[in-house]
Amino acid sequence: MQFLNPVINRIVIHQIYKKNKDEKLKEPPFKGTELTNFEDSAMRNFTKRYDEAIGENSRAIEMLIDIDRNDAVIQNVIQSIHDSDDDFIDSSFKIAKKLDKAQDQPIHKQGIVVVFTGKCNYPARDFLGIIKAETHSGYEKIKDLKTGKISLKFIEEVLLTPGTKLYKSVAFLKKIKYNPNETDLNKNWEVWVSDSQVNKAEGKAAAAYFLEKFLGFIYPQTDSRKTKIFYDVTLQYIQHLDIEQEKKNDYLNALTTYLKVDKSNIIDPIDFSEKYFNKEENTGYLEHLEQMDIETSSFVKDIESIKSKLKTRKLSFNGNIKIIGSPEEFKDKVSFESIDGEPDKHDNIPKWTKIIIKDVIKSQE
Amino acid sequence: MNEEEFLDLWKKDKPRYEAWGKFIQEKVCNSLKDKNKNLDTFLKIPVKYRLKEDKSIVDKAFNRNKIYGNPYEEIEDKVGIRFIVLLLEDIRDICKIIDNCDDWVHDPCRDFNKEREDNPLLFDYQSMHYILRPAKTLIIGEVEIPQNTPCEVQVRTLLQHAHAELTHDAIYKSKKKVKAKTHRKVARSMALIETTDDFFEDVNNELNTSRLQEFQLKEKLDNLYQTLIGVPPNFEKSSLIIWDAYDDIIDDELYYKIDRYLKKRPDVIELIKEKSKTKSIYRQGIIFFLTWLAMKRRSEIENKWPIALDVIEEIALDCGSSYFRD
């Protein structure tokens, strides 16, 4: 999400608890009673954490508000963002309570719910942010002033350490053309979520309580097109790289694996690039995306429209010679390398390809 | 004109020669300052115009080979100025100033570059010599300087100067006949000096050439700053450390990449305008590169960023770019 010059003006913190496994009961949420006043450095750090989770180049994905839901959190958000400071404490607590309600399984972790409002971008737009931060344990460095000895003090509950995995972040950002009379919420609001669970295998289901039940979000429809563009543009980049054919084969396999086999629900072009390409190729790839006017933000994977392309890997030669196979088999059983061929009558040495297929010939026609 | 009349005239004319020498000296020095040269370091010997001493001018007019028909008019170094610099390119800087100034005119001067071409086998005294005369009659204070007032200006490297200092008195003014082998040594030392001056220039070029200069990126970004932000940018030396660290990614394309990115992001320009009121890094042309770096080339930050990390982290935060990724 574009998040220029963020200024957070009020923050309130509530707490929600975990469902007890045996009794299937849990403590009611705890309401923060006043606005949090961070010192400058703490505020900067907090803004930075949120920026890392939701800003440009982050793993956050853009979602849509489910307009068929009438109990969705967006109504509380609209109220909260316009409330006076006192009312904001109450209305933000309603948001925390909604999350508490959505967390109906013992597996859903307890944590604090930070609700905050502010402005960002040009022209300045209102936004409301929510962070659900799970607590974990850690240590604090302690230095004995007399002896200079350093020791560690165990801390049971630590929050918002670097590492976006340990918190879920949400942004409701007013669109430039925000109109209070507009009935289509998606025309008024841009909504983004950063939730590492979504990236994991079966992430959609695991994150459903947060994304759907609590936030009332749905995945945008355009992702199948975005996935196809990502595939086409990346394929084109790999095909035009000036590298050995064997390396190209590796990259094409990687692309297919990333789209077809990788269990993440998210396509993250930066992540793909950093994972597979070397530094120069990585830079070249990002430049290629820029030139093609393709954004690098993450989006939900949808391979529907490229399914048939992902089904086969193909090597083509002149004279209509082809080797075709499924990407998985191809990866395991086919290897090849460029070799120098026999000189022609002018003593030019042609390039040939040596192919090894780890199998016997099954049939010929 | 006898010696006495000659001296009387010279004493009467001294104020106008002095004024003319002073005028030229100040003019050249101010132009150097305009080019951001620090005179204390650029000029290796403090510059001071000098009137010829009475004894020496009389000696030149009457005693030395009597080459002048009208010695008073023909002696052109009655006032002289000498600029001593370190490098050949510094000489070119000063000569450019002299050549381009409209306040004076000069005949073809003594140019050691041309002398080298004309006499490739000769290693002799080298210096740039100009005789400058006012382009029109000048009035400075109460002194009138007519157009026929000459001033000799010499421009040399420190090494050329050292050579001249030794040879001028010891050789040219020597009362006894100088031996051939001494002449040979002087010529050899000039050859050495010419070689060394060239080496100095090479070393200086090697130390100072950067891709930043080659592609004039700083100048281009400064112009862009003036255009987009509406005020001239500042310059702080710390930016050179950053440029130095990123020299390898500077190429003829980089400016266009940054420009393209800014065209797509008018909000970034708004951000820079606003932050420039409070943060000095936003008042420099390099800020365009830094916002581009923070938003588009995070991978270039981790291993290369040469100064305190919070500088770029803060820019990334202002830009809303996720800098840290786990």
Interface residues (C-beta under 8 A of the other chain):
Chain A: M1 Q2 F3 L4 N5 P6 R44 T47 K48 D51 E52 A53 I54 G55 E56 N57 S58 R59 C120 N121 Y122 P162 G163 T164 K165 I270 E274 K279 N282 T283 L286 E287 E290
Chain B: K257 R260 Y261 P266 D267 V268 E270 L271 E274 K275 M295 K296 R297 R298 S299 E300 E313 A316 L317 D318 C319 G320 S321 S322 Y323 F324 R325 D326
